[in-house]
Amino acid sequence: MPGLQHSLTLNKNLDQRARERFTSSMRAWVLTDLAGQMQADYEQASTDAGESHCSGEAVHQFLKNRGLFKWYSSLRCATQELVWQSVLRAIESDPDSVEKIGTAAPPEQGGSLALDDTIALPDYIDTMDVHLMPGNYQGGHSDGAEAGVVYDNGLDVFSFGVMGENLDDIGHSMANFTRLKWPELNPKLIVDVGCTIGHNTVPWKQTFPEAEVHGLDAASPCLKYGHARAEAMGVPIAFKQALCDALPYSDSSVDVVFSSMFLHELPTPFIKAFFNEAYRVLKPGGVLINMELPPNDALGAYAAFYLDWDCFYNNEPFYKDFRDLSYSGLCSDAGFAEQDFFQATMPRFTYVSEAEFARASGADATFDADTGRLSDTITWYAFGAQKSGASR
């Protein structure tokens, strides 16, 4: 676990770093070794019982009362809470750094921050702590950037080193997949919807330096931190406070609409509204690309159960509802042509050579056991569509 590599890092003593390393190592063990034991237990127990399950929910019901499932779920919840507890302890011990991030004007690198105090947070954001993160993305309505500090440092502990040195590998992977799949695209405006702290927004500017890149989110604390973070990294991003069902762009004005691990946190009506908005604002030839977990209908019963675990035990109530939807149907219902739908899996761009990435990220999706499953061999899943019409 190398730790964040940008300049907004907290001052952490050896005890704090050891605490975070322990938590990361424990999560890695739970999500790899113990998860593997749970799957082996399921396979043996279902064989002994003469049962075959055709859905993730059936697997869930079969496992609920088994000791290993309870042990796994208990430890996974405990380590999830330890992630945030360890980070909050670091913040409490370094209040000066947090205050500086929230109040000091970042260096001028060409980026911007536009907040809108007329935006009311939807209930699904305002009333729960998603993935058990205290204060959620808005930090309990704090005026500062504390929620962004919590999220950046927490995700670093949470991901145990598999998301890139600045938690940006998803952004690099999706941006370079787009660059390789649509070499004629030449985007002028790229919009990351649900960007939180912009960790996956920054790579789009690094991949397409001539493009204007915007990061949109409903939570102002994350946007404040994201702006300071991007400026500290020397990457100009325009951060805007906005809702996904009312994108602040005119019709046919955007080249790429991107989201990452965002859709599963939305109620279904907001998901559909976002797809409608994405189609509206995209230029003909523009691309909608979403990094998410693969749909349940593309996975076996056990893999579906495993990825839906968060819906029941990690304060992610919309997880399963989203993954039960037809992804191609979401696109076609919004107006995209059926033949323009795509889905793909890809290795982590910053962990392989560009040639290897290009070979392994073809348009035909291949679903393996690690697609969407956090581990050191994870592959990313993407889906979306290109809007019909001539590209620029």
PyMOL commands that set and color helices and strands:
alter all, ss='L'
color gray80, all
select helices_A, chain A and resi 14-49+56-63+67-92+95-103+123-126+130-132+146-158+169-181+202-207+220-232+263-265+268-281+296-298+301-313+319-323+327-334+338-340+349-351+354-360
alter helices_A, ss='H'
color red, helices_A
select strands_A, chain A and resi 112-114+189-193+212-217+238-241+254-260+282-292+341-346+380-386
alter strands_A, ss='S'
color yellow, strands_A
deselect
rebuild
show_as cartoon
